[in-house]
Every structure is written in structure tokens, then in C-alpha cells.
Amino acid sequence: MPSVFVQGRPTASYPPFAPEARRGSVRRVTEVGEEVLHRPCRDVTEFGPDLAALIDDMFRTMYIAEGAGLAANQVGVGLRLFVYDCPDDDGVRHVGHIVNPVLDALDPAARRLLDEGEGCLSVPGATMVVPRPDRAVVRGLDKDGAPLVVEGTGYFARCLAHETDHVNGQVYLDRLSGRERKAALRQSADRREEVFARRAANAAAFTA
């Protein structure tokens, strides 16, 4: 099996960082509690240089923040769009973006839930166990408006589901009990300074 899939297609080789990051600028990552994270995003209807520039910025921001995925509302833009650079459980790397993503509903009889740790760049420093299906299929468009289907298993399936939640106005804390949510927010408060110091160092050192 190929070791890298870009936009859902196998690729012979790929650089350590997506080329988009070289063109992009770092944006501030929004945090839980900000309105843009808690309302459904709007469909993208205009495809062109502004959308491409947003994707560039999102890739660079994701790498600086050490994320595996990043949705547009996590940089304050309420559009249905996310980027990702994420391995699956077999070590295969998946890189790309998807516009107007829709997550396929899986047959409950055919899916298996995995209880594994999950974090979020908008809840800096917190990790909680969240059940997610071990497989995900997301349908949408690329930055040029062409149809796109991305499939993932294991950790990458978790990433696809997590980012699609974001564009639907949900954060992973919404899937936790009240007690678990409070524990996650305590974790974040305790580790926030450390996380932001690391992001600042990454921004200073990053070369795409």
C-alpha cells in the first residue's frame, strides 16, 4: 500500500509539510466558547484565490499548532472547510483539504466504535477519551469545486469525524458528559501556557 495519500489519492512521494504551508500565514486559533465554533458553518459558494489563500493559511497554522486537522472556524472563518495531515493506524499518511464536507452515515451493524484519546487545537492541552467509529467516509469538493471523496480508518477516521463536527458547529467537548467536560477544561487551563509557548517556538522555527 502507498505510504501517502493526497486528496484521497495515492502519491509516490510527498514533502514533510504540505506545499500550501509555504505560501500561508499563521492565523490565531479560536478557542472553545467563541461563537464561531458553536454554530454551523456556511457552505463555500465561491472558489478562487481567496479560498486557496485561506487553505494555505490553515495548513501553516495547523503545523504551527501541531494539529492533525484544522477547520476554517478554528481560524475564525465560518465556512465549511477543513485541512488535514494525519496518519491512520497503519502508519499511512493522509494529506489534503475538503470543502463543504458531509460525513456518510454508517450502518450501525457494520461499524465498530473505538474509545481513544482525542484532543482539539481549540481546547489547548486537553485530551479526553471519545468514542468514534473506526471508519469514516467524507464527501465534498476540492478548492476548484471538483467532487471529492476521502475515506479513513482508525485515527484518520477520527480526524475526519472530528473536523466534520467542527463545520457543523460542534466541538468534541459536546460529546462528553458534564463531568468530563469540566475535567477537559481544567486540563486546558493547566496546560495552556505550555501549549502556547510551544506554538510560539514552532512559529519562530517553522520552515515549510
C-alpha positions as a Markdown table, in Angstrom:
| # | Residue | x | y | z |
|---|---|---|---|---|
| 1 | Met | 0.0 | 0.0 | 0.0 |
| 2 | Pro | 1.3 | 3.5 | -0.7 |
| 3 | Ser | 2.6 | 5.4 | 2.3 |
| 4 | Val | 0.9 | 8.7 | 1.4 |
| 5 | Phe | -2.5 | 9.7 | 0.1 |
| 6 | Val | -3.1 | 13.3 | -1.0 |
| 7 | Gln | -6.6 | 14.4 | -1.6 |
| 8 | Gly | -7.6 | 10.7 | -1.2 |
| 9 | Arg | -5.3 | 9.5 | -4.0 |
| 10 | Pro | -2.0 | 7.5 | -3.6 |
| 11 | Thr | 1.1 | 9.5 | -4.1 |
| 12 | Ala | 4.6 | 8.2 | -4.7 |
| 13 | Ser | 6.4 | 10.8 | -2.5 |
| 14 | Tyr | 5.5 | 13.9 | -0.6 |
| 15 | Pro | 7.4 | 16.5 | 1.4 |
| 16 | Pro | 7.3 | 16.7 | 5.3 |
| 17 | Phe | 4.9 | 19.6 | 5.1 |
| 18 | Ala | 2.2 | 20.3 | 2.5 |
| 19 | Pro | 3.4 | 22.9 | 0.0 |
| 20 | Glu | 0.4 | 25.1 | 0.8 |
| 21 | Ala | 2.1 | 25.9 | 4.2 |
| 22 | Arg | 5.0 | 27.6 | 2.4 |
| 23 | Arg | 2.6 | 30.2 | 0.9 |
| 24 | Gly | 0.4 | 30.6 | 4.0 |
| 25 | Ser | 0.5 | 32.9 | 7.1 |
| 26 | Val | -0.2 | 31.9 | 10.7 |
| 27 | Arg | -3.7 | 32.8 | 12.0 |
| 28 | Arg | -4.9 | 32.8 | 15.6 |
| 29 | Val | -6.6 | 29.6 | 16.6 |
| 30 | Thr | -10.1 | 30.2 | 18.1 |
| 31 | Glu | -10.9 | 28.7 | 21.5 |
| 32 | Val | -13.9 | 26.9 | 22.9 |
| 33 | Gly | -16.6 | 29.4 | 24.0 |
| 34 | Glu | -16.1 | 31.6 | 20.9 |
| 35 | Glu | -19.3 | 31.9 | 19.0 |
| 36 | Val | -17.8 | 30.9 | 15.6 |
| 37 | Leu | -17.0 | 27.4 | 17.0 |
| 38 | His | -20.5 | 26.8 | 18.2 |
| 39 | Arg | -22.7 | 27.5 | 15.2 |
| 40 | Pro | -22.9 | 25.6 | 11.9 |
| 41 | Cys | -20.7 | 27.0 | 9.2 |
| 42 | Arg | -21.9 | 28.3 | 5.8 |
| 43 | Asp | -21.4 | 26.4 | 2.6 |
| 44 | Val | -18.5 | 27.6 | 0.4 |
| 45 | Thr | -20.0 | 29.1 | -2.8 |
| 46 | Glu | -17.0 | 31.0 | -4.2 |
| 47 | Phe | -14.0 | 29.1 | -5.5 |
| 48 | Gly | -10.9 | 31.1 | -6.4 |
| 49 | Pro | -7.8 | 32.8 | -5.0 |
| 50 | Asp | -9.4 | 33.8 | -1.7 |
| 51 | Leu | -10.3 | 30.2 | -0.9 |
| 52 | Ala | -6.9 | 29.0 | -1.9 |
| 53 | Ala | -5.2 | 31.6 | 0.3 |
| 54 | Leu | -7.4 | 30.5 | 3.3 |
| 55 | Ile | -6.3 | 26.9 | 2.7 |
| 56 | Asp | -2.7 | 27.9 | 2.6 |
| 57 | Asp | -3.1 | 29.8 | 5.9 |
| 58 | Met | -4.9 | 26.9 | 7.5 |
| 59 | Phe | -2.1 | 24.4 | 6.6 |
| 60 | Arg | 0.6 | 26.7 | 8.1 |
| 61 | Thr | -1.5 | 27.3 | 11.2 |
| 62 | Met | -2.2 | 23.6 | 11.7 |
| 63 | Tyr | 1.5 | 22.7 | 11.5 |
| 64 | Ile | 2.5 | 25.5 | 13.9 |
| 65 | Ala | -0.2 | 24.4 | 16.4 |
| 66 | Glu | 0.9 | 20.7 | 16.0 |
| 67 | Gly | -2.5 | 19.6 | 14.8 |
| 68 | Ala | -3.6 | 16.7 | 12.6 |
| 69 | Gly | -6.6 | 18.7 | 11.2 |
| 70 | Leu | -8.0 | 22.2 | 11.3 |
| 71 | Ala | -11.4 | 23.6 | 10.4 |
| 72 | Ala | -12.0 | 27.1 | 9.0 |
| 73 | Asn | -13.9 | 28.2 | 12.0 |
| 74 | Gln | -10.9 | 27.4 | 14.1 |
| 75 | Val | -9.2 | 30.3 | 12.5 |
| 76 | Gly | -12.4 | 32.4 | 12.8 |
| 77 | Val | -13.9 | 31.8 | 9.4 |
| 78 | Gly | -17.4 | 30.4 | 9.4 |
| 79 | Leu | -17.1 | 28.3 | 6.2 |
| 80 | Arg | -17.4 | 24.5 | 5.7 |
| 81 | Leu | -13.8 | 23.7 | 5.1 |
| 82 | Phe | -11.0 | 21.7 | 6.8 |
| 83 | Val | -7.5 | 20.7 | 6.1 |
| 84 | Tyr | -5.6 | 17.7 | 7.4 |
| 85 | Asp | -2.3 | 15.9 | 7.6 |
| 86 | Cys | -2.9 | 12.8 | 9.6 |
| 87 | Pro | -1.8 | 9.2 | 9.8 |
| 88 | Asp | -4.1 | 6.2 | 10.1 |
| 89 | Asp | -3.5 | 3.2 | 12.4 |
| 90 | Asp | -1.4 | 1.5 | 9.7 |
| 91 | Gly | 1.0 | 4.4 | 9.5 |
| 92 | Val | -0.3 | 5.7 | 6.1 |
| 93 | Arg | -0.2 | 9.5 | 5.9 |
| 94 | His | -3.2 | 11.3 | 4.6 |
| 95 | Val | -2.9 | 15.0 | 3.5 |
| 96 | Gly | -5.5 | 17.3 | 1.9 |
| 97 | His | -8.4 | 19.7 | 2.3 |
| 98 | Ile | -12.1 | 19.2 | 1.8 |
| 99 | Val | -14.7 | 21.9 | 1.1 |
| 100 | Asn | -18.4 | 21.5 | 2.1 |
| 101 | Pro | -17.7 | 18.1 | 3.8 |
| 102 | Val | -20.6 | 15.7 | 4.6 |
| 103 | Leu | -19.9 | 12.6 | 6.7 |
| 104 | Asp | -21.6 | 9.4 | 5.4 |
| 105 | Ala | -23.9 | 7.8 | 7.9 |
| 106 | Leu | -22.6 | 4.3 | 8.6 |
| 107 | Asp | -24.7 | 1.2 | 9.1 |
| 108 | Pro | -24.7 | 0.7 | 12.9 |
| 109 | Ala | -24.4 | -3.1 | 12.4 |
| 110 | Ala | -21.2 | -2.6 | 10.3 |
| 111 | Arg | -19.4 | -0.1 | 12.4 |
| 112 | Arg | -17.1 | -0.5 | 15.4 |
| 113 | Leu | -16.6 | 2.2 | 18.0 |
| 114 | Leu | -13.1 | 2.9 | 19.2 |
| 115 | Asp | -12.7 | 4.6 | 22.7 |
| 116 | Glu | -9.5 | 6.5 | 22.3 |
| 117 | Gly | -8.0 | 9.8 | 23.3 |
| 118 | Glu | -8.9 | 12.9 | 21.4 |
| 119 | Gly | -7.7 | 16.5 | 21.6 |
| 120 | Cys | -8.5 | 19.7 | 19.8 |
| 121 | Leu | -6.4 | 22.8 | 19.0 |
| 122 | Ser | -9.3 | 24.9 | 20.2 |
| 123 | Val | -9.2 | 23.2 | 23.7 |
| 124 | Pro | -5.4 | 23.6 | 24.0 |
| 125 | Gly | -3.7 | 20.9 | 26.1 |
| 126 | Ala | -6.7 | 18.7 | 26.9 |
| 127 | Thr | -7.1 | 15.1 | 25.9 |
| 128 | Met | -10.2 | 13.0 | 26.6 |
| 129 | Val | -11.5 | 9.6 | 25.6 |
| 130 | Val | -14.2 | 9.9 | 22.9 |
| 131 | Pro | -15.9 | 7.0 | 21.2 |
| 132 | Arg | -15.8 | 7.3 | 17.4 |
| 133 | Pro | -16.4 | 4.8 | 14.5 |
| 134 | Asp | -13.3 | 3.1 | 13.2 |
| 135 | Arg | -14.2 | 4.1 | 9.6 |
| 136 | Ala | -15.3 | 7.4 | 8.0 |
| 137 | Val | -16.2 | 8.5 | 4.5 |
| 138 | Val | -16.4 | 12.2 | 3.8 |
| 139 | Arg | -17.8 | 13.7 | 0.6 |
| 140 | Gly | -17.3 | 17.2 | -0.6 |
| 141 | Leu | -15.3 | 19.3 | -3.1 |
| 142 | Asp | -11.8 | 20.4 | -3.6 |
| 143 | Lys | -10.7 | 24.1 | -3.8 |
| 144 | Asp | -11.5 | 24.2 | -7.5 |
| 145 | Gly | -15.1 | 22.8 | -7.0 |
| 146 | Ala | -14.4 | 19.3 | -8.2 |
| 147 | Pro | -16.1 | 16.4 | -6.4 |
| 148 | Leu | -14.0 | 14.6 | -3.7 |
| 149 | Val | -14.4 | 11.5 | -1.6 |
| 150 | Val | -12.0 | 10.8 | 1.3 |
| 151 | Glu | -12.1 | 7.6 | 3.3 |
| 152 | Gly | -10.3 | 6.9 | 6.5 |
| 153 | Thr | -9.8 | 4.2 | 9.2 |
| 154 | Gly | -8.6 | 4.3 | 12.7 |
| 155 | Tyr | -7.1 | 7.6 | 13.8 |
| 156 | Phe | -7.6 | 9.2 | 10.4 |
| 157 | Ala | -11.3 | 8.3 | 10.6 |
| 158 | Arg | -11.4 | 10.0 | 14.0 |
| 159 | Cys | -9.8 | 13.1 | 12.4 |
| 160 | Leu | -12.4 | 13.2 | 9.6 |
| 161 | Ala | -15.3 | 12.9 | 12.0 |
| 162 | His | -13.8 | 15.5 | 14.4 |
| 163 | Glu | -13.3 | 18.1 | 11.7 |
| 164 | Thr | -16.7 | 17.5 | 10.2 |
| 165 | Asp | -18.1 | 18.1 | 13.7 |
| 166 | His | -16.4 | 21.4 | 13.7 |
| 167 | Val | -18.0 | 22.7 | 10.5 |
| 168 | Asn | -21.4 | 21.6 | 11.9 |
| 169 | Gly | -20.8 | 23.8 | 14.9 |
| 170 | Gln | -19.7 | 21.1 | 17.4 |
| 171 | Val | -16.6 | 20.6 | 19.4 |
| 172 | Tyr | -15.6 | 17.3 | 20.9 |
| 173 | Leu | -16.5 | 18.5 | 24.4 |
| 174 | Asp | -20.1 | 18.3 | 23.2 |
| 175 | Arg | -19.7 | 14.6 | 23.1 |
| 176 | Leu | -18.6 | 14.3 | 26.8 |
| 177 | Ser | -20.6 | 14.2 | 30.0 |
| 178 | Gly | -20.7 | 17.3 | 32.1 |
| 179 | Arg | -18.1 | 16.0 | 34.5 |
| 180 | Glu | -15.8 | 15.0 | 31.6 |
| 181 | Arg | -16.2 | 18.4 | 30.0 |
| 182 | Lys | -15.2 | 20.1 | 33.2 |
| 183 | Ala | -12.1 | 17.9 | 33.5 |
| 184 | Ala | -11.1 | 18.7 | 29.9 |
| 185 | Leu | -11.4 | 22.5 | 30.6 |
| 186 | Arg | -9.3 | 22.1 | 33.8 |
| 187 | Gln | -6.7 | 20.2 | 31.8 |
| 188 | Ser | -6.7 | 23.0 | 29.3 |
| 189 | Ala | -6.4 | 25.7 | 31.9 |
| 190 | Asp | -3.4 | 23.9 | 33.5 |
| 191 | Arg | -1.5 | 23.3 | 30.2 |
| 192 | Arg | -2.5 | 26.4 | 28.2 |
| 193 | Glu | 0.7 | 28.4 | 28.8 |
| 194 | Glu | 2.9 | 25.4 | 27.9 |
| 195 | Val | 0.9 | 24.8 | 24.7 |
| 196 | Phe | 1.1 | 28.5 | 23.6 |
| 197 | Ala | 4.8 | 28.7 | 24.4 |
| 198 | Arg | 5.4 | 25.6 | 22.1 |
| 199 | Arg | 3.3 | 27.2 | 19.3 |
| 200 | Ala | 5.3 | 30.4 | 19.5 |
| 201 | Ala | 8.6 | 28.4 | 19.3 |
| 202 | Asn | 7.2 | 26.5 | 16.3 |
| 203 | Ala | 6.2 | 29.7 | 14.6 |
| 204 | Ala | 9.7 | 31.1 | 15.0 |
| 205 | Ala | 11.4 | 27.9 | 13.8 |
| 206 | Phe | 9.0 | 26.7 | 11.1 |
| 207 | Thr | 10.3 | 26.5 | 7.5 |
| 208 | Ala | 8.0 | 24.8 | 5.1 |
